[in-house]
Amino acid sequence: MISKTAIIHENVKLGENCFVEDFVVVGAPPRGTKSGELETVIGDNAVIRSHTVIYAGNKIGNNFQTGNKVNVRELNDIGDSVSIGTLSVVEHHVKIGNGVRIHTQAFVPEYTTLEEGCWVGPNVVITNASYPNLPTTKESLRGVTIKRRAIVGANSTLMPGVVIGECALVGSGAVVTKAVAPRAVVVGNPAKQVKMIDDIHEYKEYR
């Protein structure tokens, strides 16, 4: 079902059984392009909630879901069963694997890679500019990589270029300034390793 108040631009391909709520915009042309110039693809069974804006040029898999007022910029590659929470922002040229969960009010800037099954908590801020507001800033952006099944707790900040290892756990409120080893648990500002995820009973079988 597509709401009568939704705006679906030219060259948008929506899959079967998609549910598009009021005042959604899909296929909005980014600056410098015309409506329909970039193909936008969204797979089957999407649920796109009200006031979400998805720009043109995105390739999105099946079972995509957004909260209200999500903003997804252009030219992203998004897998199956991805969920993006209310008021979150995903900038352009982002790669998101299958089964990724991005919670409410998270910020995911350009050139970020979120691998399969990773979990990004509410109010997480991912950064990509080591030296903001310089003439060379855009040319020197460094994307963060969150590896498969890693968990980033609420209110954490990830600094440019860091890699969060597979199945690692970043504690809530941490400020991550350097790479996190696979299966490591880090906390604090700056974040430091305090244990391994295998030391937490609830995660002993986490793979």
N, C-alpha and C positions, 0 to 999 in steps of 0.2 A: 504494500500500500504506500502510495506517495501522496503526501498532503497537498492540497490545492495551493497552499501558501509557500511551498518549497519552490526553489528556483533550480532547475536542472539545465545547465548550459549545453551547447552543442558538443557533439563528439564525446558524450558520456555513455559508457556501457555499464548498466546496472544488471546484476545477475538475477536469478529467480528468488522470489519470496523476500524481497527487500522491504524494509519498513522505514520510511523517511518521514520524520515528524515535521511540525510547523516551523516555517521560517529557516529551514535548512537551505544552504547553498552548496551545490556540487558542481565542480568544473569551472570555478571562477578563474578567469584568465589572469596570470601573474603580470606584473608590470612589463610592458614591452611586447606582449602577445595579444592576439585577438581571441574572442570567444570561439571555441572549437579548434583552434590551431593545435593544441596539445590534446592527445587522447587521454581520457581518464577512465580507468577500469576498476570496478568494485564487484567482487564476487557474490555468490549466493548467500542468502540469509543474513544480510547486513541489517543492523539496527542503528540508525543514525538519528540521534535525539535532537530536540529543538535547538535552533540557533547555532548549530554546528556549521562551520564553513570548511569545505574541502576544496583546495585549489586544483587547477588542471595539471595533468601530467602524472598523477599518482597511479600506481599499480597496486591494488589492494586485493588480498585473497578473500576466501570464503569466511563467513561467520564473524565479520568485522562488527565491532560495537563501539559506540561513543556515548559518553554522558552528554549533558547539556553544555552548549557554548564551547565546544572543542574547536580548536583552530589547527588545521593540518595544511601546511604550505605545500608548494608544488614539488614534483619530481622526486617523490619518495617511493621506495620499494618496501611494501608492507605485506607480510605473510598471512597465513590463515589463522583464524581464532585469536586475533589481536583485539585487546580492549583498551580504550583510552578514556580516562575518567574526566568528569566535569571540569571545565575551565582549564584543561591542560592545553599546552601549545607544543606542536611538533613542527619545527622549521623545515627547510627544504634540504634535499639530498641526504636524507636519513634512511638507514637500512634497519628494518625491524623484522626479526624472524618469527616463525610460527609460535603461537601460544604466549606471546609477551603480554604482560599486564602492566599498564601505566596508570597509576592512581590519580586522584584529584589534584589539580593545580600543580602538576609537574611541568617543568620546562626542559624540552629536548631540542638543543640547537642543531644547526646544520653540521653535517659530516659525522654525526653520532652513529654508532652501530650497536644495536641491541640484539643480541643473539637469542636463539630459540629458548623459550621458557623463562627468560629472566623476569624479574619482578622489581618494579620501580615504585616506591612508596609515595604517599601524598606529600606535596610541597618539596619534592626533590628538585634541586637545581643542578643541571649539567651545564658546564661552561666550555667554551672553545677558544676564547681570546685571552692570551697571556698578557697582552699589552693593549687594552681597549682604547679606542678613540685616537688612534694614530693613523696617518695616511696609509700605512702598510698593514693595518689590522686585518683587513679582509684577505690579504694574500698570505697571511701567516696563521690562519685558523687551524687548530688541531682538535680533531674530534675525539671524544671519549669512546672507548669500547667496553661494553658490559658483556662478558662472556656467558655462555650457555648456563642457564639455571642460577645465575648469581642473584643475590637479593640485596637491594639498596633500601635501607630503612628511611622512615619519614624524616623530612627536614634536613636531609644530608645534602652536601655540596660536593660535586666532583669537579676537580680542576682540569684545565685543558690537557688533552692527550693521555690521561691516565687509562690504564687497563685494569678492569675488575675481573679477576680470574674466575674460571669456571667453578660454580657452586660456592663462591665466596659469599660472606655476609658482612655488609656494611651497617654498623649500628646506627640507630636513629640520631640525627644531629651531628654526625661525623663530618669532618672536612677532609676529603681525600686529596692529598697532594702528590702521591706517588703510586706506583703500581701495587695492586693487592694480589698476593699469591693465590692460586687455586685452593679453594676450601678453607682459606684463612678467614678469621673473624677480626675485624678492625673497628675501633671505637675512638672517639675523642677528636680534638682539634689541636694540632694536626692528627689525623687518624694513625693509630699504631696497632699492630697485631697483638691480640691478647690471648688467643687460643685458636684452635681449629674447629671447624663446624662439627667434626666428628666428636668433639668433646661435649657437645650439647645433646642431651639424651634424645630430644624430639627430632633431631636431624641425623641420627646415626645411620639411617638407611637412605639418606638424601643423595640421589644420584642424577 
